[in-house]
Amino acid sequence: MDGERGVREGGPPRRWWHGPAWWRSAGGDGQGARWPWPSTLLLTFFVLGGSNYAAHQQAERAALDPFARALLVIGSAVLLWRHRQPVLVVFGTTAAAMLYLGAGYPYGPVFLTVALACFSAVVAGHRKAAWTALGMLWTGHVLVAHWLYQWLPPSKDSAAPWGQEGVIAAWVVAIVAVSELARTRREQWARERAERARAAQRRADEERLRIARELHDVLAHSISVINVQAGVGLALLDTDPEQARTALTTIKAASKEALGEVRQVLDTLRTPGDAPRAPAPGLDRLPELVSQAAGAGLTVEVEGTAPALPPGADLAAFRIVQEALTNVVRHSGARHARVRLDHDGDALRLRIDDDGPASGADAGGSGNGLAGMRERAAALGGTIEAGPRPEGGFRVLAVLPLKVKAKEDDR
């Protein structure tokens, strides 16, 4: 149900979200993202404790004082805004770290705040800002460690070895690499979610069109028969009551059949995924179509036999013949029609002819009926040709492959 609700609301279903919760809220403009209080507090305590431990191990560096601890707390606290303002946060943590190092305080986990801020900025798409901040931090450290150390605390400090700069540069590259990898993976997940959402929307659209075609074909055919028989019944009600009774009997049978088929279509909406309770109609029901057409005053001759067809192709062939005969009843003055079935090893050919003449401007049928026939044939990889015959009347020629495409079978 969650998946279906997500498609209806225009977004991807909830079950398609991948990755941890913090990951899903780390992109975009940060609107609606949760405040990362737990991780920020944990990192703050770790930075303070780790820096305190580092101060005991690096006696030559300046001792931690309230200003140092304030810098550590500020550098960690601004991470609360890393999902909402990643650019400001990455430069804020970098500035705090540069002040901390420039004041001669001991090396320690102060770099973790910069690493996490850069990671969040890269994942959110602000790559240049993250690279610039890391470059500024490394450049500032080089200046402090090899030039400005003479005028900065602690006193009597010496230049740092250049090998240390190589280690710091390696850490910078590692931070960038991990952040870029995470960003790439996140974009891949986003593309997969979007593709799944589009696929679900396509399936929903195809199912909606299929149901619309089914309802159109069922109702158009049955209501056409009912309309013709109702006219016959009204005309003969006084002069030939027995014939009027026959027309009413035909109306009753046609309406009952229409209700049954409509109920079957609606059942697929109420219980999606369940097997239908009644088999879908196929060409084996051609005699019923012939009988119903006869009740509407149309004589139908059937030539040829149909081969064994997959269920989808069998249903499509039946609906095409049904719609073609319905159009003859509704839009043609013909009293005779012919249905011819031919097949070879690859395709089934259905040809429905009538002798005309057309009874209105929309000869051959309404736009919806012909469009539905073409959609059915196209879904199976077949074709539909419809138009007036040179000798008069109208012809519908359908070519359906005997081997149905996998797409139709999967549906």
C-alpha positions as a Markdown table, in Angstrom:
| # | Residue | x | y | z |
|---|---|---|---|---|
| 1 | Met | 0.0 | 0.0 | 0.0 |
| 2 | Asp | 2.9 | 2.4 | 0.7 |
| 3 | Gly | 4.3 | 1.8 | -2.7 |
| 4 | Glu | 0.9 | 2.5 | -4.4 |
| 5 | Arg | 0.4 | 5.6 | -2.3 |
| 6 | Gly | 3.9 | 6.9 | -3.3 |
| 7 | Val | 3.1 | 6.5 | -7.0 |
| 8 | Arg | -0.3 | 8.3 | -6.7 |
| 9 | Glu | 1.3 | 11.2 | -4.9 |
| 10 | Gly | 3.9 | 11.7 | -7.6 |
| 11 | Gly | 7.0 | 10.5 | -5.7 |
| 12 | Pro | 8.8 | 7.3 | -5.3 |
| 13 | Pro | 7.3 | 4.7 | -2.9 |
| 14 | Arg | 8.7 | 4.7 | 0.6 |
| 15 | Arg | 10.0 | 1.2 | 0.4 |
| 16 | Trp | 12.3 | 2.2 | -2.5 |
| 17 | Trp | 14.3 | 4.6 | -0.3 |
| 18 | His | 17.8 | 3.2 | 0.2 |
| 19 | Gly | 20.5 | 4.1 | 2.6 |
| 20 | Pro | 20.4 | 5.3 | 6.2 |
| 21 | Ala | 18.1 | 8.0 | 7.4 |
| 22 | Trp | 20.9 | 10.6 | 7.8 |
| 23 | Trp | 21.9 | 9.9 | 4.2 |
| 24 | Arg | 18.4 | 10.6 | 2.8 |
| 25 | Ser | 18.3 | 14.0 | 4.4 |
| 26 | Ala | 21.9 | 15.1 | 3.4 |
| 27 | Gly | 21.1 | 16.4 | -0.1 |
| 28 | Gly | 19.3 | 19.3 | -1.7 |
| 29 | Asp | 18.8 | 22.5 | 0.1 |
| 30 | Gly | 18.4 | 20.8 | 3.5 |
| 31 | Gln | 14.8 | 22.0 | 4.0 |
| 32 | Gly | 13.0 | 19.6 | 6.3 |
| 33 | Ala | 16.2 | 17.8 | 7.3 |
| 34 | Arg | 16.5 | 16.7 | 10.9 |
| 35 | Trp | 18.9 | 18.4 | 13.2 |
| 36 | Pro | 21.8 | 15.9 | 13.8 |
| 37 | Trp | 21.9 | 16.4 | 17.6 |
| 38 | Pro | 23.1 | 13.0 | 18.6 |
| 39 | Ser | 26.0 | 12.7 | 16.2 |
| 40 | Thr | 27.1 | 16.3 | 16.8 |
| 41 | Leu | 27.1 | 15.9 | 20.6 |
| 42 | Leu | 29.0 | 12.7 | 20.4 |
| 43 | Leu | 31.6 | 14.2 | 18.1 |
| 44 | Thr | 31.9 | 17.3 | 20.4 |
| 45 | Phe | 32.7 | 15.1 | 23.4 |
| 46 | Phe | 35.1 | 13.0 | 21.4 |
| 47 | Val | 37.0 | 16.1 | 20.1 |
| 48 | Leu | 37.2 | 17.6 | 23.5 |
| 49 | Gly | 38.4 | 14.4 | 25.1 |
| 50 | Gly | 40.8 | 13.5 | 22.3 |
| 51 | Ser | 42.3 | 17.0 | 22.3 |
| 52 | Asn | 42.7 | 16.9 | 26.1 |
| 53 | Tyr | 44.5 | 13.5 | 25.7 |
| 54 | Ala | 46.7 | 14.9 | 22.9 |
| 55 | Ala | 47.7 | 17.9 | 25.0 |
| 56 | His | 49.3 | 15.5 | 27.6 |
| 57 | Gln | 51.2 | 13.7 | 24.8 |
| 58 | Gln | 52.4 | 16.9 | 23.1 |
| 59 | Ala | 54.0 | 18.9 | 26.0 |
| 60 | Glu | 55.9 | 21.1 | 23.5 |
| 61 | Arg | 52.6 | 22.6 | 22.2 |
| 62 | Ala | 50.6 | 25.3 | 23.8 |
| 63 | Ala | 48.4 | 24.1 | 26.7 |
| 64 | Leu | 44.6 | 24.0 | 26.2 |
| 65 | Asp | 43.0 | 27.1 | 27.7 |
| 66 | Pro | 39.4 | 28.3 | 27.6 |
| 67 | Phe | 40.0 | 29.9 | 24.1 |
| 68 | Ala | 41.1 | 26.5 | 22.7 |
| 69 | Arg | 38.2 | 24.7 | 24.2 |
| 70 | Ala | 35.8 | 27.4 | 22.8 |
| 71 | Leu | 37.3 | 26.9 | 19.3 |
| 72 | Leu | 36.8 | 23.1 | 19.7 |
| 73 | Val | 33.2 | 23.5 | 20.8 |
| 74 | Ile | 32.4 | 26.1 | 18.1 |
| 75 | Gly | 34.0 | 23.9 | 15.4 |
| 76 | Ser | 31.9 | 21.0 | 16.5 |
| 77 | Ala | 28.7 | 22.8 | 17.2 |
| 78 | Val | 28.4 | 24.4 | 13.7 |
| 79 | Leu | 28.1 | 20.8 | 12.4 |
| 80 | Leu | 24.4 | 21.0 | 13.5 |
| 81 | Trp | 23.8 | 23.0 | 10.3 |
| 82 | Arg | 25.7 | 20.7 | 8.0 |
| 83 | His | 22.6 | 19.4 | 6.2 |
| 84 | Arg | 21.0 | 22.9 | 5.9 |
| 85 | Gln | 24.0 | 25.2 | 5.2 |
| 86 | Pro | 26.9 | 22.9 | 4.1 |
| 87 | Val | 28.9 | 25.6 | 2.5 |
| 88 | Leu | 28.9 | 27.9 | 5.6 |
| 89 | Val | 29.6 | 24.9 | 7.8 |
| 90 | Val | 32.6 | 23.7 | 5.8 |
| 91 | Phe | 34.2 | 27.2 | 5.9 |
| 92 | Gly | 33.3 | 27.7 | 9.5 |
| 93 | Thr | 34.9 | 24.5 | 10.7 |
| 94 | Thr | 38.0 | 25.2 | 8.5 |
| 95 | Ala | 38.3 | 28.7 | 10.1 |
| 96 | Ala | 38.0 | 27.3 | 13.6 |
| 97 | Ala | 40.7 | 24.6 | 12.9 |
| 98 | Met | 43.1 | 27.2 | 11.3 |
| 99 | Leu | 42.7 | 29.4 | 14.4 |
| 100 | Tyr | 43.3 | 26.4 | 16.6 |
| 101 | Leu | 46.5 | 25.4 | 14.8 |
| 102 | Gly | 47.7 | 29.0 | 14.4 |
| 103 | Ala | 47.5 | 29.4 | 18.2 |
| 104 | Gly | 49.9 | 26.5 | 18.6 |
| 105 | Tyr | 47.5 | 24.1 | 20.3 |
| 106 | Pro | 48.2 | 20.4 | 20.1 |
| 107 | Tyr | 47.3 | 18.4 | 17.1 |
| 108 | Gly | 44.4 | 16.0 | 17.6 |
| 109 | Pro | 40.8 | 15.2 | 16.5 |
| 110 | Val | 40.1 | 18.8 | 15.6 |
| 111 | Phe | 40.5 | 17.7 | 12.0 |
| 112 | Leu | 37.5 | 15.4 | 12.3 |
| 113 | Thr | 35.1 | 18.3 | 12.3 |
| 114 | Val | 36.6 | 19.6 | 9.0 |
| 115 | Ala | 36.5 | 16.1 | 7.5 |
| 116 | Leu | 32.8 | 15.6 | 8.4 |
| 117 | Ala | 31.9 | 19.1 | 7.1 |
| 118 | Cys | 33.7 | 18.4 | 3.8 |
| 119 | Phe | 32.0 | 15.1 | 3.5 |
| 120 | Ser | 28.5 | 16.6 | 4.0 |
| 121 | Ala | 29.3 | 19.4 | 1.5 |
| 122 | Val | 30.5 | 17.0 | -1.2 |
| 123 | Val | 27.6 | 14.7 | -0.7 |
| 124 | Ala | 25.2 | 17.7 | -1.0 |
| 125 | Gly | 26.8 | 18.7 | -4.3 |
| 126 | His | 29.0 | 21.6 | -3.1 |
| 127 | Arg | 32.3 | 20.0 | -4.2 |
| 128 | Lys | 34.2 | 23.2 | -5.0 |
| 129 | Ala | 33.4 | 24.7 | -1.6 |
| 130 | Ala | 34.7 | 21.5 | 0.1 |
| 131 | Trp | 37.9 | 21.4 | -2.0 |
| 132 | Thr | 38.5 | 25.1 | -1.4 |
| 133 | Ala | 38.1 | 24.7 | 2.3 |
| 134 | Leu | 40.5 | 21.7 | 2.4 |
| 135 | Gly | 43.0 | 23.6 | 0.2 |
| 136 | Met | 42.8 | 26.6 | 2.6 |
| 137 | Leu | 43.4 | 24.4 | 5.6 |
| 138 | Trp | 46.4 | 22.7 | 4.1 |
| 139 | Thr | 47.9 | 25.9 | 2.8 |
| 140 | Gly | 47.4 | 27.6 | 6.2 |
| 141 | His | 49.1 | 24.7 | 7.9 |
| 142 | Val | 52.1 | 24.9 | 5.6 |
| 143 | Leu | 52.4 | 28.6 | 6.3 |
| 144 | Val | 52.1 | 28.2 | 10.0 |
| 145 | Ala | 54.4 | 25.2 | 10.2 |
| 146 | His | 57.2 | 26.5 | 8.0 |
| 147 | Trp | 57.1 | 30.3 | 8.2 |
| 148 | Leu | 54.7 | 31.9 | 10.6 |
| 149 | Tyr | 55.7 | 29.6 | 13.5 |
| 150 | Gln | 58.4 | 32.2 | 14.4 |
| 151 | Trp | 55.9 | 34.7 | 15.5 |
| 152 | Leu | 53.1 | 32.4 | 16.7 |
| 153 | Pro | 52.9 | 30.4 | 20.0 |
| 154 | Pro | 54.3 | 28.3 | 21.4 |
| 155 | Ser | 57.6 | 30.1 | 21.9 |
| 156 | Lys | 60.9 | 28.6 | 20.7 |
| 157 | Asp | 58.9 | 26.4 | 18.3 |
| 158 | Ser | 60.8 | 24.9 | 15.3 |
| 159 | Ala | 59.7 | 24.3 | 11.7 |
| 160 | Ala | 57.7 | 21.1 | 11.1 |
| 161 | Pro | 59.3 | 18.4 | 9.0 |
| 162 | Trp | 58.2 | 18.3 | 5.4 |
| 163 | Gly | 57.3 | 14.6 | 5.7 |
| 164 | Gln | 54.5 | 15.7 | 8.0 |
| 165 | Glu | 53.0 | 17.8 | 5.2 |
| 166 | Gly | 52.9 | 14.7 | 3.0 |
| 167 | Val | 50.9 | 12.8 | 5.6 |
| 168 | Ile | 48.5 | 15.7 | 6.0 |
| 169 | Ala | 48.1 | 15.9 | 2.2 |
| 170 | Ala | 47.4 | 12.2 | 2.1 |
| 171 | Trp | 44.6 | 12.6 | 4.6 |
| 172 | Val | 43.2 | 15.5 | 2.6 |
| 173 | Val | 43.2 | 13.3 | -0.5 |
| 174 | Ala | 41.6 | 10.4 | 1.4 |
| 175 | Ile | 38.8 | 12.7 | 2.7 |
| 176 | Val | 38.1 | 14.0 | -0.8 |
| 177 | Ala | 38.1 | 10.4 | -2.2 |
| 178 | Val | 35.7 | 9.0 | 0.4 |
| 179 | Ser | 33.4 | 12.0 | 0.0 |
| 180 | Glu | 33.4 | 11.7 | -3.8 |
| 181 | Leu | 32.7 | 8.0 | -3.6 |
| 182 | Ala | 29.8 | 8.6 | -1.2 |
| 183 | Arg | 28.4 | 11.4 | -3.5 |
| 184 | Thr | 28.6 | 9.1 | -6.6 |
| 185 | Arg | 26.9 | 6.3 | -4.7 |
| 186 | Arg | 24.2 | 8.6 | -3.5 |
| 187 | Glu | 23.5 | 9.9 | -7.0 |
| 188 | Gln | 23.3 | 6.3 | -8.2 |
| 189 | Trp | 20.7 | 5.5 | -5.6 |
| 190 | Ala | 18.8 | 8.6 | -6.5 |
| 191 | Arg | 18.8 | 7.6 | -10.2 |
| 192 | Glu | 17.6 | 4.1 | -9.3 |
| 193 | Arg | 14.8 | 5.5 | -7.2 |
| 194 | Ala | 13.7 | 7.8 | -10.0 |
| 195 | Glu | 13.8 | 5.0 | -12.5 |
| 196 | Arg | 11.7 | 2.7 | -10.3 |
| 197 | Ala | 9.2 | 5.5 | -9.8 |
| 198 | Arg | 9.0 | 6.0 | -13.6 |
| 199 | Ala | 8.6 | 2.3 | -14.1 |
| 200 | Ala | 5.8 | 2.1 | -11.6 |
| 201 | Gln | 4.1 | 5.1 | -13.2 |
| 202 | Arg | 4.4 | 3.5 | -16.6 |
| 203 | Arg | 2.9 | 0.3 | -15.3 |
| 204 | Ala | 0.1 | 2.2 | -13.7 |
| 205 | Asp | -0.5 | 4.1 | -17.0 |
| 206 | Glu | -0.5 | 0.9 | -19.0 |
| 207 | Glu | -2.9 | -0.8 | -16.6 |
| 208 | Arg | -5.2 | 2.3 | -16.7 |
| 209 | Leu | -5.2 | 2.2 | -20.5 |
| 210 | Arg | -5.9 | -1.6 | -20.5 |
| 211 | Ile | -8.9 | -1.2 | -18.2 |
| 212 | Ala | -10.2 | 1.7 | -20.2 |
| 213 | Arg | -10.0 | -0.4 | -23.4 |
| 214 | Glu | -11.7 | -3.3 | -21.8 |
| 215 | Leu | -14.6 | -1.1 | -20.5 |
| 216 | His | -14.9 | 0.6 | -23.8 |
| 217 | Asp | -15.0 | -2.6 | -25.8 |
| 218 | Val | -17.4 | -4.3 | -23.4 |
| 219 | Leu | -19.8 | -1.4 | -23.0 |
| 220 | Ala | -19.7 | -0.2 | -26.6 |
| 221 | His | -20.6 | -3.6 | -28.0 |
| 222 | Ser | -23.3 | -4.5 | -25.4 |
| 223 | Ile | -24.9 | -1.0 | -25.4 |
| 224 | Ser | -25.0 | -1.0 | -29.3 |
| 225 | Val | -26.9 | -4.3 | -29.2 |
| 226 | Ile | -29.2 | -3.0 | -26.5 |
| 227 | Asn | -29.8 | 0.2 | -28.4 |
| 228 | Val | -30.7 | -1.6 | -31.7 |
| 229 | Gln | -33.0 | -4.1 | -29.9 |
| 230 | Ala | -34.7 | -1.4 | -27.9 |
| 231 | Gly | -35.5 | 0.4 | -31.1 |
| 232 | Val | -36.9 | -2.8 | -32.6 |
| 233 | Gly | -38.9 | -3.5 | -29.4 |
| 234 | Leu | -40.4 | 0.0 | -29.4 |
| 235 | Ala | -41.3 | -0.2 | -33.1 |
| 236 | Leu | -43.0 | -3.6 | -32.8 |
| 237 | Leu | -44.5 | -3.3 | -29.4 |
| 238 | Asp | -48.0 | -2.7 | -30.7 |
| 239 | Thr | -47.9 | -4.5 | -34.1 |
| 240 | Asp | -45.8 | -7.6 | -33.2 |
| 241 | Pro | -45.7 | -8.2 | -29.5 |
| 242 | Glu | -43.9 | -11.6 | -29.9 |
| 243 | Gln | -41.0 | -10.0 | -31.8 |
| 244 | Ala | -40.9 | -7.2 | -29.2 |
| 245 | Arg | -40.6 | -9.9 | -26.5 |
| 246 | Thr | -37.7 | -11.4 | -28.4 |
| 247 | Ala | -36.0 | -8.0 | -28.6 |
| 248 | Leu | -36.4 | -7.5 | -24.8 |
| 249 | Thr | -35.0 | -11.0 | -24.2 |
| 250 | Thr | -31.9 | -10.1 | -26.3 |
| 251 | Ile | -31.6 | -6.8 | -24.3 |
| 252 | Lys | -31.7 | -8.8 | -21.0 |
| 253 | Ala | -29.0 | -11.3 | -22.2 |
| 254 | Ala | -26.8 | -8.5 | -23.5 |
| 255 | Ser | -27.0 | -6.4 | -20.4 |
| 256 | Lys | -26.4 | -9.5 | -18.2 |
| 257 | Glu | -23.2 | -10.3 | -20.2 |
| 258 | Ala | -22.1 | -6.7 | -20.0 |
| 259 | Leu | -22.5 | -6.6 | -16.3 |
| 260 | Gly | -20.5 | -9.8 | -15.9 |
| 261 | Glu | -17.6 | -8.5 | -17.9 |
| 262 | Val | -17.6 | -5.1 | -16.2 |
| 263 | Arg | -17.6 | -6.9 | -12.8 |
| 264 | Gln | -14.7 | -9.0 | -13.9 |
| 265 | Val | -12.7 | -5.8 | -14.9 |
| 266 | Leu | -13.6 | -4.1 | -11.7 |
| 267 | Asp | -12.5 | -7.1 | -9.7 |
| 268 | Thr | -9.0 | -6.6 | -11.0 |
| 269 | Leu | -9.0 | -3.1 | -9.5 |
| 270 | Arg | -10.3 | -4.3 | -6.1 |
| 271 | Thr | -7.8 | -7.2 | -5.8 |
| 272 | Pro | -4.7 | -6.3 | -7.8 |
| 273 | Gly | -2.4 | -9.2 | -8.4 |
| 274 | Asp | -5.1 | -11.9 | -7.7 |
| 275 | Ala | -5.9 | -14.3 | -10.5 |
| 276 | Pro | -9.2 | -13.5 | -12.3 |
| 277 | Arg | -12.2 | -15.6 | -11.2 |
| 278 | Ala | -13.3 | -16.1 | -14.8 |
| 279 | Pro | -11.1 | -16.7 | -17.8 |
| 280 | Ala | -10.6 | -13.8 | -20.2 |
| 281 | Pro | -12.7 | -14.1 | -23.4 |
| 282 | Gly | -11.0 | -15.3 | -26.6 |
| 283 | Leu | -11.7 | -16.3 | -30.2 |
| 284 | Asp | -13.4 | -19.4 | -28.9 |
| 285 | Arg | -16.4 | -17.1 | -28.2 |
| 286 | Leu | -16.7 | -15.9 | -31.8 |
| 287 | Pro | -20.1 | -17.8 | -32.0 |
| 288 | Glu | -21.4 | -15.6 | -29.2 |
| 289 | Leu | -20.4 | -12.5 | -31.1 |
| 290 | Val | -22.1 | -13.8 | -34.2 |
| 291 | Ser | -25.3 | -14.5 | -32.3 |
| 292 | Gln | -25.3 | -11.1 | -30.6 |
| 293 | Ala | -24.7 | -9.4 | -34.0 |
| 294 | Ala | -27.6 | -11.4 | -35.4 |
| 295 | Gly | -29.8 | -10.1 | -32.6 |
| 296 | Ala | -28.8 | -6.6 | -33.7 |
| 297 | Gly | -29.8 | -7.3 | -37.3 |
| 298 | Leu | -26.3 | -8.0 | -38.7 |
| 299 | Thr | -25.5 | -11.3 | -40.4 |
| 300 | Val | -21.9 | -12.4 | -39.8 |
| 301 | Glu | -20.0 | -15.0 | -41.8 |
| 302 | Val | -16.9 | -16.5 | -40.2 |
| 303 | Glu | -14.2 | -18.1 | -42.4 |
| 304 | Gly | -11.2 | -20.0 | -41.1 |
| 305 | Thr | -10.1 | -21.2 | -37.7 |
| 306 | Ala | -7.9 | -19.6 | -35.1 |
| 307 | Pro | -4.7 | -21.3 | -33.9 |
| 308 | Ala | -3.8 | -21.7 | -30.2 |
| 309 | Leu | -2.9 | -18.3 | -28.9 |
| 310 | Pro | -1.4 | -16.9 | -25.7 |
| 311 | Pro | -4.0 | -15.5 | -23.4 |
| 312 | Gly | -3.1 | -11.9 | -24.1 |
| 313 | Ala | -3.2 | -12.3 | -27.9 |
| 314 | Asp | -6.4 | -14.3 | -27.7 |
| 315 | Leu | -8.1 | -11.6 | -25.7 |
| 316 | Ala | -6.8 | -8.9 | -28.1 |
| 317 | Ala | -8.0 | -10.7 | -31.2 |
| 318 | Phe | -11.5 | -11.2 | -29.6 |
| 319 | Arg | -11.7 | -7.5 | -28.7 |
| 320 | Ile | -10.6 | -6.4 | -32.1 |
| 321 | Val | -13.3 | -8.5 | -33.8 |
| 322 | Gln | -15.9 | -7.4 | -31.2 |
| 323 | Glu | -15.1 | -3.7 | -31.7 |
| 324 | Ala | -15.1 | -4.0 | -35.5 |
| 325 | Leu | -18.5 | -5.7 | -35.5 |
| 326 | Thr | -19.8 | -3.1 | -33.0 |
| 327 | Asn | -18.7 | -0.3 | -35.4 |
| 328 | Val | -20.6 | -2.0 | -38.2 |
| 329 | Val | -23.7 | -2.0 | -36.1 |
| 330 | Arg | -23.3 | 1.6 | -34.9 |
| 331 | His | -21.8 | 3.3 | -37.9 |
| 332 | Ser | -22.8 | 1.4 | -41.0 |
| 333 | Gly | -26.0 | 0.6 | -42.9 |
| 334 | Ala | -24.6 | -2.9 | -43.8 |
| 335 | Arg | -26.6 | -5.9 | -42.9 |
| 336 | His | -23.8 | -8.4 | -43.7 |
| 337 | Ala | -20.2 | -8.7 | -42.4 |
| 338 | Arg | -17.5 | -11.2 | -42.9 |
| 339 | Val | -14.8 | -12.2 | -40.5 |
| 340 | Arg | -11.8 | -14.1 | -42.0 |
| 341 | Leu | -9.1 | -15.8 | -39.9 |
| 342 | Asp | -5.8 | -16.7 | -41.6 |
| 343 | His | -2.5 | -17.7 | -40.0 |
| 344 | Asp | 0.9 | -19.0 | -40.8 |
| 345 | Gly | 3.9 | -19.8 | -38.7 |
| 346 | Asp | 4.4 | -16.3 | -37.5 |
| 347 | Ala | 1.2 | -14.3 | -37.4 |
| 348 | Leu | -2.6 | -14.4 | -37.2 |
| 349 | Arg | -4.5 | -12.2 | -39.7 |
| 350 | Leu | -8.0 | -11.0 | -38.9 |
| 351 | Arg | -10.0 | -9.3 | -41.6 |
| 352 | Ile | -13.4 | -7.9 | -40.9 |
| 353 | Asp | -15.3 | -6.5 | -44.0 |
| 354 | Asp | -18.8 | -5.0 | -44.3 |
| 355 | Asp | -20.6 | -3.9 | -47.4 |
| 356 | Gly | -21.6 | -0.4 | -46.2 |
| 357 | Pro | -22.7 | 2.2 | -46.8 |
| 358 | Ala | -21.6 | 4.3 | -43.8 |
| 359 | Ser | -24.5 | 5.8 | -41.9 |
| 360 | Gly | -22.6 | 8.9 | -40.7 |
| 361 | Ala | -19.4 | 10.9 | -41.0 |
| 362 | Asp | -17.6 | 8.6 | -38.6 |
| 363 | Ala | -17.6 | 5.6 | -40.9 |
| 364 | Gly | -15.6 | 2.7 | -39.6 |
| 365 | Gly | -16.1 | 3.6 | -36.0 |
| 366 | Ser | -15.3 | 6.3 | -33.4 |
| 367 | Gly | -11.8 | 7.5 | -32.8 |
| 368 | Asn | -11.6 | 5.7 | -29.4 |
| 369 | Gly | -12.6 | 2.3 | -30.8 |
| 370 | Leu | -10.0 | 2.4 | -33.6 |
| 371 | Ala | -7.4 | 3.8 | -31.2 |
| 372 | Gly | -8.1 | 1.0 | -28.8 |
| 373 | Met | -7.7 | -1.6 | -31.5 |
| 374 | Arg | -4.4 | -0.1 | -32.6 |
| 375 | Glu | -3.1 | 0.0 | -28.9 |
| 376 | Arg | -4.0 | -3.7 | -28.4 |
| 377 | Ala | -2.2 | -4.7 | -31.6 |
| 378 | Ala | 0.8 | -2.5 | -30.9 |
| 379 | Ala | 1.2 | -3.9 | -27.4 |
| 380 | Leu | 1.7 | -7.4 | -29.0 |
| 381 | Gly | 3.9 | -6.1 | -31.7 |
| 382 | Gly | 1.2 | -6.3 | -34.4 |
| 383 | Thr | -0.5 | -3.8 | -36.7 |
| 384 | Ile | -4.0 | -2.6 | -37.5 |
| 385 | Glu | -5.1 | -1.2 | -40.9 |
| 386 | Ala | -8.6 | 0.3 | -41.2 |
| 387 | Gly | -10.3 | 2.2 | -44.0 |
| 388 | Pro | -12.9 | 2.1 | -46.8 |
| 389 | Arg | -12.8 | -0.7 | -49.4 |
| 390 | Pro | -12.5 | 0.2 | -53.1 |
| 391 | Glu | -15.6 | -1.8 | -53.8 |
| 392 | Gly | -17.5 | -0.1 | -51.0 |
| 393 | Gly | -17.9 | -0.7 | -47.3 |
| 394 | Phe | -15.2 | -0.8 | -44.7 |
| 395 | Arg | -12.4 | -3.1 | -43.8 |
| 396 | Val | -10.3 | -3.7 | -40.6 |
| 397 | Leu | -7.2 | -5.8 | -41.1 |
| 398 | Ala | -5.3 | -6.9 | -38.0 |
| 399 | Val | -2.0 | -8.8 | -38.0 |
| 400 | Leu | -1.0 | -10.2 | -34.6 |
| 401 | Pro | 2.2 | -12.2 | -34.0 |
| 402 | Leu | 1.7 | -15.8 | -32.7 |
| 403 | Lys | 4.8 | -15.4 | -30.4 |
| 404 | Val | 3.9 | -12.7 | -28.0 |
| 405 | Lys | 6.6 | -10.3 | -26.7 |
| 406 | Ala | 7.9 | -10.7 | -23.2 |
| 407 | Lys | 6.5 | -7.3 | -22.2 |
| 408 | Glu | 2.9 | -8.5 | -22.9 |
| 409 | Asp | 3.5 | -11.8 | -21.0 |
| 410 | Asp | 4.9 | -10.0 | -18.0 |
| 411 | Arg | 1.9 | -7.7 | -17.8 |
